[in-house]
């Protein structure tokens, strides 16, 4: 979305939140509709707040740390593509 905002020169937080909400689908859209209609929830006013709430709702806990740990396991002889292929092969093996 950040690239889209730069290309369209969108700098206002409210416009960013409203624009992004138009792209939400499925569960994320239901979550957003619930948030905007629930009077008990505070209105999201900033782009940063929107990102934090959305990530808090849908971003798996520790996923970033796990990704960094996996990347640190790559040796200088491995490429990311080779490592990814190995990981996919492992996950596709039958028990």
C-alpha positions as a Markdown table, in Angstrom:
| # | Residue | x | y | z |
|---|---|---|---|---|
| 1 | Unk | 0.0 | 0.0 | 0.0 |
| 2 | Unk | 2.9 | 2.4 | 0.7 |
| 3 | Unk | 4.0 | 2.2 | -2.9 |
| 4 | Unk | 0.4 | 3.0 | -4.0 |
| 5 | Unk | 0.2 | 5.9 | -1.6 |
| 6 | Unk | 3.5 | 7.3 | -3.0 |
| 7 | Unk | 2.4 | 6.9 | -6.6 |
| 8 | Unk | -1.0 | 8.6 | -5.9 |
| 9 | Unk | 0.7 | 11.2 | -3.6 |
| 10 | Unk | -1.6 | 10.2 | -0.7 |
| 11 | Unk | -0.3 | 11.6 | 2.6 |
| 12 | Unk | -3.4 | 12.1 | 4.7 |
| 13 | Unk | -3.9 | 9.4 | 7.3 |
| 14 | Unk | -7.7 | 9.3 | 7.0 |
| 15 | Unk | -7.4 | 8.9 | 3.2 |
| 16 | Unk | -4.9 | 6.1 | 3.6 |
| 17 | Unk | -7.1 | 4.2 | 6.0 |
| 18 | Unk | -10.2 | 4.7 | 3.8 |
| 19 | Unk | -8.3 | 3.7 | 0.7 |
| 20 | Unk | -6.9 | 0.6 | 2.3 |
| 21 | Unk | -10.2 | -0.5 | 3.6 |
| 22 | Unk | -11.6 | -0.6 | 0.1 |
| 23 | Unk | -9.1 | -3.4 | -0.7 |
| 24 | Unk | -10.0 | -5.6 | 2.2 |
| 25 | Unk | -11.7 | -8.9 | 1.5 |
| 26 | Unk | -13.1 | -11.9 | 3.3 |
| 27 | Unk | -12.4 | -12.0 | 7.0 |
| 28 | Unk | -10.4 | -8.8 | 7.0 |
| 29 | Unk | -13.4 | -7.0 | 5.5 |
| 30 | Unk | -15.7 | -8.4 | 8.1 |
| 31 | Unk | -13.3 | -7.4 | 10.8 |
| 32 | Unk | -13.1 | -3.9 | 9.5 |
| 33 | Unk | -16.9 | -3.6 | 9.1 |
| 34 | Unk | -17.3 | -4.8 | 12.7 |
| 35 | Unk | -14.8 | -2.3 | 13.9 |
| 36 | Unk | -16.4 | 0.7 | 12.2 |
| 37 | Unk | -19.9 | -0.1 | 13.3 |
| 38 | Unk | -19.1 | -1.1 | 16.9 |
| 39 | Unk | -19.6 | 2.0 | 19.0 |
| 40 | Unk | -17.6 | 0.5 | 21.9 |
| 41 | Unk | -14.4 | 0.5 | 19.8 |
| 42 | Unk | -12.4 | 3.7 | 19.4 |
| 43 | Unk | -12.2 | 5.1 | 15.9 |
| 44 | Unk | -8.9 | 4.4 | 14.1 |
| 45 | Unk | -7.6 | 7.8 | 13.1 |
| 46 | Unk | -4.0 | 7.3 | 11.9 |
| 47 | Unk | -2.4 | 5.1 | 9.3 |
| 48 | Unk | 0.0 | 3.7 | 11.9 |
| 49 | Unk | -2.8 | 2.8 | 14.3 |
| 50 | Unk | -4.7 | 1.0 | 11.4 |
| 51 | Unk | -1.6 | -1.0 | 10.6 |
| 52 | Unk | -1.0 | -2.0 | 14.2 |
| 53 | Unk | -4.7 | -3.1 | 14.7 |
| 54 | Unk | -4.7 | -5.0 | 11.4 |
| 55 | Unk | -1.4 | -6.8 | 12.2 |
| 56 | Unk | -2.6 | -7.5 | 15.7 |
| 57 | Unk | -5.7 | -9.1 | 14.4 |
| 58 | Unk | -4.2 | -11.2 | 11.5 |
| 59 | Unk | -0.4 | -11.3 | 11.7 |
| 60 | Unk | 0.7 | -14.6 | 13.3 |
| 61 | Unk | 2.7 | -14.0 | 16.5 |
| 62 | Unk | 6.5 | -14.5 | 16.2 |
| 63 | Unk | 6.3 | -14.9 | 12.4 |
| 64 | Unk | 8.9 | -12.2 | 11.9 |
| 65 | Unk | 11.3 | -13.7 | 14.4 |
| 66 | Unk | 10.9 | -17.1 | 12.8 |
| 67 | Unk | 11.6 | -15.7 | 9.4 |
| 68 | Unk | 14.8 | -14.0 | 10.7 |
| 69 | Unk | 16.0 | -17.1 | 12.4 |
| 70 | Unk | 15.5 | -19.1 | 9.2 |
| 71 | Unk | 17.4 | -16.5 | 7.2 |
| 72 | Unk | 20.3 | -16.6 | 9.7 |
| 73 | Unk | 20.5 | -20.3 | 9.0 |
| 74 | Unk | 21.4 | -19.8 | 5.4 |
| 75 | Unk | 25.1 | -20.2 | 4.8 |
| 76 | Unk | 27.1 | -18.2 | 2.3 |
| 77 | Unk | 27.0 | -21.1 | -0.1 |
| 78 | Unk | 23.2 | -21.3 | 0.0 |
| 79 | Unk | 21.1 | -19.0 | -1.9 |
| 80 | Unk | 17.7 | -18.0 | -0.6 |
| 81 | Unk | 16.1 | -19.9 | -3.5 |
| 82 | Unk | 18.0 | -23.1 | -2.7 |
| 83 | Unk | 17.1 | -22.8 | 0.9 |
| 84 | Unk | 13.4 | -22.2 | 0.1 |
| 85 | Unk | 13.4 | -25.3 | -2.2 |
| 86 | Unk | 14.9 | -27.4 | 0.6 |
| 87 | Unk | 12.2 | -26.1 | 3.1 |
| 88 | Unk | 9.4 | -26.8 | 0.6 |
| 89 | Unk | 10.8 | -30.3 | -0.1 |
| 90 | Unk | 10.9 | -31.0 | 3.6 |
| 91 | Unk | 7.3 | -29.8 | 4.1 |
| 92 | Unk | 6.0 | -31.9 | 1.2 |
| 93 | Unk | 7.5 | -35.2 | 2.4 |
| 94 | Unk | 5.0 | -37.7 | 3.5 |
| 95 | Unk | 5.4 | -39.0 | 7.1 |
